[in-house]
């Protein structure tokens, strides 16, 4: 049985869709299936990731999405996964009739025509129900527990952090593209906080790479990482106590790994996600203007009991959500393998 993923990654749309599909592919690739990625103009780093997983890349050269039918026929694709905002619903409907299973990723809570529809963002119950109602003809998985997770956190990790209650390592990552240039803006605010180690991860499409790299070279407490694998990102996150980042796929990963987060994002389709987590006191949702040296100095000051309690509260809430997601996620992974 052949499975293909129609997904792209570039500066405009970032790399979250690609990583989400790659996580999915890793989970199902050992089930005697041939797996393909149908993508336009992937860069060398992303191509290498596919090669390392022994996933075949089909370069989609055409600008006309309907020409995907030729690829499906030529490669005898049984199941297709779509994670792409550029594919019209009318085309989804036609594709559904040509494959055994059409699986569609959604981030906008809209109508689709897949056999299976997955929205793995943090959502309020009323939004989940509304989403299911408008997609009543499909099997719908809605909620962060349906994230394709192929890494795990542990209770020992929680206990280690809980006993320490200090911020020694800070993680910064705003995705592969960082469209709002947040990495550099945040670094300029906190680069002189030399009491903590700051781990700065920069993606393929970040337009400020050279300036960020130059800044990190001047400060011994700034550790710079560029174009690293998701596995390496996970290892960095494991040793960190707090994160500053965006609201995409990596945010879900941070919650699962019990890493408290300060989140900065003005991206429209992430608002619902962030509003939910902020209402549950799982993240601190803010903007660049509210981040200043006083805020961070207070956060790392051991004598500042107000900030220490705030951090502990944030951490405990993140841990409770992490436990819930991991429990539900294992059941989902087993179910999705049976369905396809």
N, C-alpha and C positions, 0 to 999 in steps of 0.2 A: 504494500500500500504506500503510495507516494503522497507527501504533504508539502505544500508550498506556502510561503509567507510573502505577501505583497506588502512591502514596507520600504520606506526610504529614510535617509538620515542626511541632513545638511545643515548649514548655518541657520537657515530660516526656521526649520521645524525641530532642530536639535537632534539628540540621539536617544531620547527616552523610548520612542516607539521601537527603534531597533533593539535596544536592550531588553525591552519587554518581550519581544518576539524571540530573542536569543534565549532568554530564560525559559520560555515555553518549549523551544526546540530542544534544549538540554534535557528537559524532563522526559520528553517522549522519544528521543533519538535512539534509545536502546530497546525499542519495541519492534525491531525488524522492519523499520520504515525508512524509506529514502526521503531525505529532507532537502528542500531547495529554498533559497531566498531569491525572490524576484525583485530587483532593486535597480534604481538609476544612480549611476555615478558615485558609488561608494568609494571613500578614500582608502588608501593603502592599509591604514590601521584597522578599519572595520573589516576589510577583506581578509586580513590576517586572522582576525578573531574567528571568522567563519571557517577559514582553512584549518585552524587549530582544533575546531570542533568537528572537522570532516563533514562540513555542510557545503553543498554545492551552490555557487552563486550563478544565477541567470541574469545577465546584464540586460535590463529592459531599456532598449535604446529608443523605442518609439515614444513620442509625446502624447499619443492617443491611447487612453487607458483601455478602450475596448479591444485593442489588439492583444490583450492578455489571453484571449480565447485560443489564439494560435499556440501560445506557450503551454497552456493547459493540455491541449490536444497532443502536441509534439512530445511532451514529457509524461503523458499519461497520469496527470495529477488527479487524485481521487478527492483529496480534501484541501481546501484553500483557507488560509487565515489572512484576513485583511486588517491592517493597522495603518490606515491612511485616510486623511481627511479629504483628499482630492478625488476619491471615487464616489460618483453620484449614486444615489439610491436606486435609480432606474437600472444602472449597471449591476449593482448588487443583486437585484431581482433576477436579471438574466443569468448571472453567474450561478446563482442558487440552483437553477434548473440544469446546470451543466456538471455539477460535482455532487458527490455523495453527501459531503458535509461542508457547509460554508460557515466559518467562524469569524465573527466581526468584533473587533475591539472598539469600544465607545468611550468617549470622554465628555460628550456634550449632552447626554441624556435625551437623545432624539430617536426617531423611528428608523429601524433597520430591517433588512430582509434575510438575515442569516438564520441558519438552523440553530446556531448557538450565538448568543450575544454576551460579551463580557465587559462590564465596567468595573474595574478594580480600584476605584477611588473610595475615599471615606465619604459616606453619604448618610444623610438623615433618613429615617425610616419612611417618612412620607414621600421623599423623592425617589426612593427605591420602588415603592409601590406604584407611583405614577409612571415610572420608567417601565415597569413590568406591564402595566395596563396598555401602554401605547405599543408594546411589542408582544402582545398576547399570543401571537402565532409562533413565537420562537421560545426556545429554552433560554431563560435569562439568568445570568449570574451577576449580581450587583452588590458591591461592597468590597472593602479592602481585603477581606478574608479570601477573596478569589484572585489574589495576586500570585503570579507564578514565582514562587520562592524556592530556590535551590541552595539555600544556606540556612543555618539555624543558630539561634542564640541559646543561652542556657541560664539556669538559676544561679550557677556559680558566678557567672558574669555579673548578674544583678547584685549578688551579695558583696562581691569585690568592690563595686562602685559605691554601693550603699554604705559600706563601712568607712570608706575613705571620705566621701562628701567634699571633695576638693576638685577644682577644675585645674588640671595639670596639662591636659592636651586638648586642643581645640581643632575641630575639623571644618574646613571651608570647601564647599563644592556647589557650583551653580549650573551643573549640567555641561554637556559637551559644547553648547553654543553660547550660553550666558548672554542672551539678547539684550539684557538691560545693563550689561557691563558691571554687574554687582560685585564680582570678585575683586576687581581693582579698587572700587569705591570703599568696600569694607576694609581691605588691607590698609588703605591710607589712614583709616581711623584707628586701627588697632596694631599697626606694625611695630609700635614702640612698647607694647606690653611684653617685656622680656622675662616676666616671671613665669610665663607658660610657654609650652611648645605649640606652635601653630602649624598645622598640616594643610597645605594649600594644593588642592587637586584641580588641574585645568584640563579642559576637554579639547577635542580636535578643532572645533570651529570658533574658539574664543579669539576675538579680534585684538585682545590686549596681552597676548602671550608674552611678547618681548618685554613689555613694561613690567608685567607681573614677575617674570623671571629675574629681571634686573633688580627689582626691589627685594626679592627673596635672597638674592646673593649677598646683599649688603647686611643682612641680619642673620646672625647664627641661630636664632630661635625660630626662624621661618624655614620650614621644610617644603620644598617644591616638588610636585609630581606632575608629569605631563603625559597624556595619552596612555594611561595604564589600564590594565584589564580590570574588569569588574571584581574579580577575585582579589586583586591587590587592594582595590578600594575598600572591600569588606575588611581586610586585615588592618588597614589604617583606622577604619571606623571602630573596630573592636578595642583599640587602645585609647580611644578618645572619650572625653567626659561630656562634651557639649559640641553641637554642630551649628553652623550658620550656613543656610543654603536655600535653594528654591523649593517650589512645591510640586515637583514632578515625581518621576519614578523613584529617584533616590530618597525622597522623603518617606515613602512607604518602607523602603529598605531600612532607613534610620529608625523608624518606629519599631519595626520587627526586631532590630538589633538593640533595642532599648537604649537608644542614643537621643537624649533630649535635644530639641531643635529650636533655634530662632529662625523664623522663615520670612524671607523677603520675596515677594512676587506680585506683579500686577497683571499677570497673564489671565485672561478672561475665563478660560475653561478650567482654571485651578481654583477659582474663588470658592466654589461650593465645598471642595475638598478642605481648604484652609479654614473656612468658616466653621465647619463641623469640628475639626481638631482644636481650634481655638476655643470654641464653646465648651469642649470637654477638658480644657486646661491641659492639653497634651503638647501643644506647641505655644511659643510666643510669636504671634503674628505682628510684624511691624514693618517699618520702611527705613530706608537709609538715613533719613533726617533724624530719626529717633535714636540712632546708634551713635554714641559719642564715647569719649575716653572715660568720662565719669561712670557711665553705665557699666563698662567692662571692668574698670578698676574696682567698682563696688561688688561686682559678681565674683571676682577672684579674691577679694579681701576676706580672710578667714574670720575677722572680727565683726564683719557686717552680718548680724544675725537675720535681718530682714531678707537679704538676698540669699543667704544660706537656706532659709526655710522655703523661699520661693523656688530655689533650684531643687530642693528635696521633693517638694510637692510636684513639680514638673516631672522629675525623674520617676517617682512612684506611679503617676498617672500613665507615663509612657510604658512602664513595666507591665501594668495591668492590661493595657491594650496589646502589648507584645504577646503576652500569654494567650489572650483570646485569639489573636490572629494565627498563631502557630498551631493551636489546637484545631481550629476550623480549616486551616490551610492544608493540613495533611489529608483530611477527608476529601477536600476538593481535588487535590492532585490525583488521588485514587479514582475519583469519579470521572474526571476528564479523560483519563487513560481508557476507561471502559467505554466512554461515549464515542471516542474516535478510534 
